[in-house]
Amino acid sequence: MGALDTLDGLDTLDGLDGLDACETVEKVGFPEAVPVAAAPAAVPATVTPSVPNSFPDSGDFEDLPCFEDLTPFEVEHFVQDLEEFRLEQVGDPRWLTQHERVEKLNWTAHNQAKEGLDEYVVDQFNTQEKLPTLIWDLILIEAWKERIWPLLKAKIAKFSSLRTYIPVYHEASVANLLEVCLYHRTSCEEAGDALIDLVDFCVRKLRYLVATPNDELVRQVASAKECTEWDNVRMLDEQFVESEFQICMCVISIIRFLTDYRVAVPLAVTTRMLETHDILLLLVPLMEKAPWVRRNRINGRIEKFEEHKWQVIEAEDEGRLPKLHSQVWLSIYNLVMDPECRARYDLSSFRRENLLRLRRYINEVVVDQLPPLTNLHRALEELSISGQFTGTSDIAPSPFVVELVAEARETILRTYEGQWQEVADKQLETVFTKETPDELKRLSSMISIPKEFFEEGPDPAENGAGEADANTSTSAEAAAWEAVAALNLVRSTASFFSAARAQDAPIDEVIVLSAPSQPAPSFGGRLKLELHRSRQGQLGRSGRGGVAATAALLAKRAESTGED
């Protein structure tokens, strides 16, 4: 639908001219569908998920706060005030304040690492010994998602998607912050015995990655219209799955750092990885499965998951290992080549065959990018001949058997055993309630946008001819939808459609205008259009762009509701 003359047929529809027109039209970045907002007094607004894919016009978010690096004094205060919450406190005002601070600490820590600045966020976590508190927070929110979330989601699905999504996304924020902290050896040392809980957490996520088919780990959406067919619970489920995948990607890096600094962490961590969980039996199948690579179902191009978003692999980069693939290789290398790990790893025939499967993947292209794998390949060849690791000394068995337990998770599960429904009912009464306009404004103000998303991209004129043509095509589609949305007939019909259920509408409901697949109409012909009810979070924007879009809508509607 590129030419505006195909829209003339809309004028032949009649019978709706007497309806009031919408006062505003809000467009979301899909060329095949345009959400048309109901009259401001009729419908309110809200939010969705995690890390940038595409970002809309920055003018949509002018009222939202922008990420700013915290000062050393703010970091010290925020880290010092981190506390261990109870399960029933998840989502309450104090917990939300801590979530907001974790988000800001996470952003500042990553920006410092990226820019090569003084990493005083990591230093404060080490100095104040708060890494165990951060790990407790991670285990707590995991238990909440596992035991409480299934009991709540159907009942709170119509609430603001900020209210329902922030607890789900909190686990990803904490895992991401731990990832940047544990890059440093001192952080691994300071975490101490709390790493037992973290190893168990990582193993649970790796099992999920290995056991779940790749097309179910990340579900690809072909169009905005497909999203509008989801009900409220399905929307929450999709957000949950997307968040879970991002957590799993963080876990891969965490495992690599723990194996890098194995000698600096308690011996129980090594025992937990090699003997209790046998993590090599997870890492080898994970490398073969490679869930961080996919084929785009729309354009058929190969994509890799890097920097927390899916990126197209260009032809010249097809031989380059994705970063996550390299992390798995290095984790395996650290465990297999470490003399103490070799001595502790009892090689059964099954374990040996699992490791020997790696040989087929070590070739010149891989070794050129990861030279240490030459030694790994030699060790595997020796293993295939002798049946055992060579050059290792047996560790004398000890008469004492001491094993540390995962204290945080054991404490949570033991404390709330048989009380899950009671906690869920209490949260429905005190935490997950219908938001007031002031609460909506606070939730929307918690979404901050990184500065680079407001920066203008490169001039299209400097790109190749193909990109310029694609840009022209997109502009033509946008102009066509602009013309459709401006028609009085469309606006009045959408207003009528919205008002029919305005009293029962969720706060972030929008009306989506789409054009189903059809032959291009001739001049003066008719164009078939469809209206659907949807939630802002269902419109297929993944990442922080989706969160910000809904936050902006929520802030606008909360303000209009407060004025009423």
Disulfide bonds with the S-S distance in Angstrom:
none
